Amino acid sequence: MKLTPAQLAKHLQGPLAPVYVVSGDEPLLCQEACDAIRQACRERDFGERQVFNAEANFDWGLLLEAGA
């Protein structure tokens, strides 16, 4: 589901999704979204985080393996 920065705060008050993909043209907005997601996870005692940077030649199989 695609969320705007304004919608993200409300979304994070409910059940969290298993995966979040953050992208955009504004680095500050992306950073703020990541910070908000991490904060919501910390409040729910999540202790593990995996970060994948999808650049040229990214192996999407790694992402699938991480979710298995």
The first five atom37 places (N, CA, C, CB, O) and aatype in JSON, in Angstrom:
{
  "aatype": [12, 11, 10, 16, 14, 0, 5, 10, 0, 11, 8, 10, 5, 7, 14, 10, 0, 14, 19, 18, 19, 19, 15, 7, 3, 6, 14, 10, 10, 4, 5, 6, 0, 4, 3, 0, 9, 1, 5, 0, 4, 1, 6, 1, 3, 13, 7, 6, 1, 5, 19, 13, 2, 0, 6, 0, 2, 13, 3, 17, 7, 10, 10, 10, 6, 0, 7, 0],
  "atom_mask": [
    [1, 1, 1, 1, 1],
    [1, 1, 1, 1, 1],
    [1, 1, 1, 1, 1],
    [1, 1, 1, 1, 1],
    [1, 1, 1, 1, 1],
    [1, 1, 1, 1, 1],
    [1, 1, 1, 1, 1],
    [1, 1, 1, 1, 1],
    [1, 1, 1, 1, 1],
    [1, 1, 1, 1, 1],
    [1, 1, 1, 1, 1],
    [1, 1, 1, 1, 1],
    [1, 1, 1, 1, 1],
    [1, 1, 1, 0, 1],
    [1, 1, 1, 1, 1],
    [1, 1, 1, 1, 1],
    [1, 1, 1, 1, 1],
    [1, 1, 1, 1, 1],
    [1, 1, 1, 1, 1],
    [1, 1, 1, 1, 1],
    [1, 1, 1, 1, 1],
    [1, 1, 1, 1, 1],
    [1, 1, 1, 1, 1],
    [1, 1, 1, 0, 1],
    [1, 1, 1, 1, 1],
    [1, 1, 1, 1, 1],
    [1, 1, 1, 1, 1],
    [1, 1, 1, 1, 1],
    [1, 1, 1, 1, 1],
    [1, 1, 1, 1, 1],
    [1, 1, 1, 1, 1],
    [1, 1, 1, 1, 1],
    [1, 1, 1, 1, 1],
    [1, 1, 1, 1, 1],
    [1, 1, 1, 1, 1],
    [1, 1, 1, 1, 1],
    [1, 1, 1, 1, 1],
    [1, 1, 1, 1, 1],
    [1, 1, 1, 1, 1],
    [1, 1, 1, 1, 1],
    [1, 1, 1, 1, 1],
    [1, 1, 1, 1, 1],
    [1, 1, 1, 1, 1],
    [1, 1, 1, 1, 1],
    [1, 1, 1, 1, 1],
    [1, 1, 1, 1, 1],
    [1, 1, 1, 0, 1],
    [1, 1, 1, 1, 1],
    [1, 1, 1, 1, 1],
    [1, 1, 1, 1, 1],
    [1, 1, 1, 1, 1],
    [1, 1, 1, 1, 1],
    [1, 1, 1, 1, 1],
    [1, 1, 1, 1, 1],
    [1, 1, 1, 1, 1],
    [1, 1, 1, 1, 1],
    [1, 1, 1, 1, 1],
    [1, 1, 1, 1, 1],
    [1, 1, 1, 1, 1],
    [1, 1, 1, 1, 1],
    [1, 1, 1, 0, 1],
    [1, 1, 1, 1, 1],
    [1, 1, 1, 1, 1],
    [1, 1, 1, 1, 1],
    [1, 1, 1, 1, 1],
    [1, 1, 1, 1, 1],
    [1, 1, 1, 0, 1],
    [1, 1, 1, 1, 1]
  ],
  "atom_positions": [
    [[0.84, -1.16, 0.0], [0.0, 0.0, 0.0], [0.89, 1.23, 0.0], [-0.96, -0.01, 1.2], [1.89, 1.28, 0.71]],
    [[0.53, 2.19, -0.77], [1.3, 3.43, -0.87], [0.76, 4.43, 0.15], [1.22, 4.01, -2.31], [-0.45, 4.68, 0.21]],
    [[1.66, 5.0, 0.95], [1.27, 5.95, 1.99], [2.01, 7.26, 1.81], [1.55, 5.38, 3.39], [3.19, 7.28, 1.45]],
    [[1.32, 8.35, 2.05], [1.98, 9.65, 2.09], [2.61, 9.82, 3.47], [0.97, 10.82, 1.77], [2.26, 9.08, 4.39]],
    [[3.52, 10.77, 3.63], [4.09, 11.0, 4.97], [3.01, 11.27, 6.02], [5.07, 12.17, 4.93], [3.14, 10.82, 7.16]],
    [[1.97, 11.98, 5.67], [0.9, 12.27, 6.62], [0.13, 11.0, 7.01], [-0.07, 13.3, 6.03], [-0.28, 10.85, 8.16]],
    [[-0.05, 10.09, 6.07], [-0.78, 8.85, 6.34], [0.07, 7.87, 7.14], [-1.21, 8.21, 5.04], [-0.48, 7.04, 7.87]],
    [[1.38, 7.96, 7.02], [2.26, 7.0, 7.68], [2.1, 7.04, 9.19], [3.71, 7.26, 7.3], [2.02, 5.99, 9.83]],
    [[2.06, 8.22, 9.78], [1.94, 8.33, 11.24], [0.69, 7.62, 11.75], [1.91, 9.81, 11.66], [0.75, 6.9, 12.74]],
    [[-0.43, 7.81, 11.07], [-1.67, 7.13, 11.48], [-1.55, 5.63, 11.27], [-2.87, 7.69, 10.68], [-1.99, 4.85, 12.12]],
    [[-0.98, 5.23, 10.16], [-0.81, 3.8, 9.87], [0.02, 3.11, 10.95], [-0.14, 3.61, 8.5], [-0.29, 1.99, 11.36]],
    [[1.07, 3.77, 11.42], [1.98, 3.17, 12.4], [1.35, 3.02, 13.78], [3.24, 3.99, 12.5], [1.94, 2.39, 14.66]],
    [[0.19, 3.59, 13.99], [-0.51, 3.42, 15.26], [-1.24, 2.08, 15.31], [-1.51, 4.56, 15.48], [-1.61, 1.6, 16.39]],
    [[-1.46, 1.48, 14.16], [-2.14, 0.19, 14.09], [-1.13, -0.94, 13.95], [0.0, 0.0, 0.0], [0.05, -0.76, 14.24]],
    [[-1.6, -2.1, 13.5], [-0.69, -3.24, 13.29], [0.34, -2.91, 12.21], [-1.49, -4.51, 12.9], [0.02, -2.29, 11.2]],
    [[1.56, -3.33, 12.44], [2.64, -3.05, 11.49], [2.66, -4.09, 10.37], [3.99, -3.03, 12.21], [2.3, -5.25, 10.57]],
    [[3.07, -3.65, 9.21], [3.23, -4.55, 8.07], [4.52, -5.35, 8.25], [3.25, -3.76, 6.72], [5.42, -4.9, 8.96]],
    [[4.64, -6.51, 7.62], [5.87, -7.29, 7.75], [7.06, -6.65, 7.05], [5.65, -8.68, 7.21], [8.2, -6.9, 7.43]],
    [[6.79, -5.84, 6.03], [7.88, -5.21, 5.26], [7.46, -3.79, 4.9], [8.21, -6.05, 3.96], [6.3, -3.53, 4.56]],
    [[8.43, -2.89, 4.98], [8.21, -1.51, 4.52], [9.26, -1.17, 3.49], [8.25, -0.5, 5.71], [10.45, -1.42, 3.69]],
    [[8.83, -0.6, 2.38], [9.74, -0.11, 1.34], [9.58, 1.4, 1.31], [9.43, -0.76, -0.08], [8.48, 1.92, 1.11]],
    [[10.69, 2.1, 1.53], [10.66, 3.56, 1.55], [11.42, 4.06, 0.34], [11.28, 4.13, 2.88], [12.57, 3.69, 0.11]],
    [[10.76, 4.92, -0.44], [11.42, 5.5, -1.61], [10.86, 6.89, -1.85], [11.22, 4.6, -2.86], [9.77, 7.22, -1.39]],
    [[11.61, 7.69, -2.57], [11.14, 9.02, -2.9], [12.27, 9.91, -3.36], [0.0, 0.0, 0.0], [13.45, 9.55, -3.28]],
    [[11.9, 11.09, -3.84], [12.88, 12.05, -4.35], [13.4, 12.98, -3.27], [12.26, 12.86, -5.46], [14.4, 13.67, -3.49]],
    [[12.75, 13.01, -2.11], [13.15, 13.91, -1.03], [13.85, 13.11, 0.07], [11.91, 14.66, -0.46], [13.18, 12.42, 0.85]],
    [[15.17, 13.19, 0.16], [15.91, 12.41, 1.16], [15.44, 12.67, 2.6], [17.37, 12.72, 1.06], [15.4, 11.73, 3.4]],
    [[15.1, 13.9, 2.93], [14.66, 14.19, 4.3], [13.35, 13.48, 4.62], [14.49, 15.7, 4.49], [13.19, 12.93, 5.71]],
    [[12.41, 13.47, 3.68], [11.14, 12.78, 3.91], [11.36, 11.27, 4.05], [10.16, 13.06, 2.76], [10.71, 10.62, 4.87]],
    [[12.27, 10.72, 3.25], [12.58, 9.29, 3.36], [13.2, 8.98, 4.72], [13.54, 8.86, 2.23], [12.84, 7.98, 5.35]],
    [[14.11, 9.82, 5.16], [14.76, 9.61, 6.46], [13.74, 9.71, 7.59], [15.89, 10.64, 6.67], [13.76, 8.9, 8.52]],
    [[12.85, 10.69, 7.52], [11.83, 10.84, 8.55], [10.88, 9.64, 8.57], [11.03, 12.13, 8.33], [10.46, 9.2, 9.64]],
    [[10.55, 9.11, 7.4], [9.69, 7.93, 7.33], [10.39, 6.72, 7.96], [9.3, 7.62, 5.87], [9.78, 5.97, 8.72]],
    [[11.66, 6.55, 7.65], [12.43, 5.44, 8.23], [12.51, 5.59, 9.75], [13.84, 5.38, 7.63], [12.36, 4.61, 10.47]],
    [[12.76, 6.8, 10.21], [12.82, 7.04, 11.66], [11.5, 6.7, 12.33], [13.2, 8.51, 11.94], [11.49, 6.1, 13.4]],
    [[10.39, 7.09, 11.72], [9.07, 6.81, 12.29], [8.79, 5.31, 12.33], [7.98, 7.52, 11.48], [8.24, 4.8, 13.31]],
    [[9.17, 4.6, 11.29], [8.97, 3.14, 11.26], [9.82, 2.48, 12.33], [9.32, 2.57, 9.86], [9.34, 1.61, 13.05]],
    [[11.09, 2.88, 12.43], [11.96, 2.3, 13.47], [11.42, 2.57, 14.87], [13.39, 2.87, 13.34], [11.45, 1.69, 15.72]],
    [[10.92, 3.78, 15.11], [10.37, 4.12, 16.42], [9.16, 3.25, 16.75], [9.98, 5.61, 16.47], [9.04, 2.75, 17.86]],
    [[8.28, 3.06, 15.78], [7.1, 2.21, 15.99], [7.52, 0.78, 16.29], [6.18, 2.25, 14.76], [6.9, 0.11, 17.12]],
    [[8.56, 0.3, 15.63], [9.05, -1.06, 15.88], [9.68, -1.17, 17.27], [10.08, -1.46, 14.81], [9.45, -2.15, 17.97]],
    [[10.46, -0.16, 17.66], [11.06, -0.18, 19.0], [9.98, -0.2, 20.08], [11.99, 1.04, 19.2], [10.11, -0.9, 21.09]],
    [[8.91, 0.56, 19.89], [7.81, 0.6, 20.86], [7.14, -0.76, 20.99], [6.79, 1.65, 20.45], [6.52, -1.04, 22.02]],
    [[7.26, -1.59, 19.97], [6.66, -2.93, 20.01], [7.7, -4.01, 20.26], [5.92, -3.21, 18.7], [7.44, -5.2, 20.06]],
    [[8.87, -3.61, 20.7], [9.96, -4.53, 21.1], [10.52, -5.38, 19.98], [9.47, -5.43, 22.17], [11.0, -6.49, 20.22]],
    [[10.48, -4.88, 18.75], [11.18, -5.57, 17.67], [12.67, -5.35, 17.89], [10.73, -5.06, 16.25], [13.1, -4.22, 18.14]],
    [[13.47, -6.4, 17.81], [14.89, -6.26, 18.08], [15.79, -6.46, 16.87], [0.0, 0.0, 0.0], [16.99, -6.21, 16.94]],
    [[15.23, -6.88, 15.76], [16.04, -7.16, 14.58], [15.58, -6.29, 13.42], [15.96, -8.66, 14.2], [14.4, -6.02, 13.24]],
    [[16.57, -5.87, 12.63], [16.26, -5.04, 11.45], [17.16, -5.48, 10.32], [16.43, -3.52, 11.76], [18.36, -5.68, 10.53]],
    [[16.62, -5.62, 9.14], [17.4, -5.92, 7.96], [17.18, -4.79, 6.96], [17.02, -7.3, 7.35], [16.05, -4.39, 6.7]],
    [[18.27, -4.3, 6.4], [18.21, -3.19, 5.45], [18.74, -3.68, 4.11], [19.02, -1.96, 5.96], [19.82, -4.28, 4.04]],
    [[17.99, -3.43, 3.06], [18.4, -3.77, 1.71], [18.37, -2.5, 0.87], [17.48, -4.89, 1.1], [17.35, -1.82, 0.82]],
    [[19.46, -2.2, 0.22], [19.53, -1.06, -0.69], [19.46, -1.59, -2.12], [20.83, -0.21, -0.47], [20.4, -2.21, -2.6]],
    [[18.35, -1.34, -2.78], [18.15, -1.85, -4.14], [18.78, -0.9, -5.14], [16.63, -2.03, -4.45], [18.2, 0.13, -5.51]],
    [[19.97, -1.25, -5.56], [20.69, -0.46, -6.55], [20.84, -1.31, -7.81], [22.1, 0.01, -6.02], [20.24, -2.38, -7.9]],
    [[21.62, -0.86, -8.75], [21.84, -1.62, -9.98], [22.34, -3.02, -9.63], [22.86, -0.9, -10.91], [23.18, -3.19, -8.74]],
    [[21.83, -4.01, -10.31], [22.2, -5.42, -10.13], [21.82, -5.97, -8.76], [23.69, -5.57, -10.33], [22.45, -6.92, -8.28]],
    [[20.8, -5.41, -8.13], [20.34, -5.92, -6.84], [19.77, -7.32, -7.01], [19.29, -4.97, -6.21], [18.99, -7.56, -7.94]],
    [[20.13, -8.23, -6.14], [19.64, -9.6, -6.18], [18.34, -9.68, -5.37], [20.7, -10.6, -5.62], [18.37, -9.8, -4.14]],
    [[17.21, -9.62, -6.05], [15.92, -9.62, -5.38], [15.67, -10.94, -4.66], [14.8, -9.35, -6.37], [14.82, -11.01, -3.77]],
    [[16.39, -11.97, -5.02], [16.27, -13.24, -4.32], [16.67, -13.13, -2.86], [0.0, 0.0, 0.0], [16.14, -13.85, -2.01]],
    [[17.62, -12.23, -2.55], [18.02, -12.02, -1.16], [16.85, -11.52, -0.32], [19.18, -11.02, -1.09], [16.7, -11.92, 0.84]],
    [[16.05, -10.66, -0.9], [14.88, -10.15, -0.18], [13.87, -11.26, 0.05], [14.23, -8.99, -0.97], [13.29, -11.36, 1.13]],
    [[13.66, -12.1, -0.95], [12.74, -13.22, -0.79], [13.23, -14.2, 0.26], [12.54, -13.93, -2.12], [12.44, -14.72, 1.05]],
    [[14.54, -14.46, 0.28], [15.11, -15.38, 1.28], [14.96, -14.82, 2.69], [16.59, -15.63, 0.98], [14.7, -15.57, 3.63]],
    [[15.11, -13.53, 2.84], [15.0, -12.92, 4.16], [13.59, -13.06, 4.72], [15.4, -11.44, 4.1], [13.41, -13.14, 5.94]],
    [[12.61, -13.08, 3.85], [11.22, -13.2, 4.29], [10.77, -14.63, 4.49], [0.0, 0.0, 0.0], [9.66, -14.86, 4.99]],
    [[11.59, -15.58, 4.12], [11.19, -17.0, 4.23], [11.39, -17.53, 5.64], [11.98, -17.85, 3.26], [11.1, -18.7, 5.9]]
  ]
}
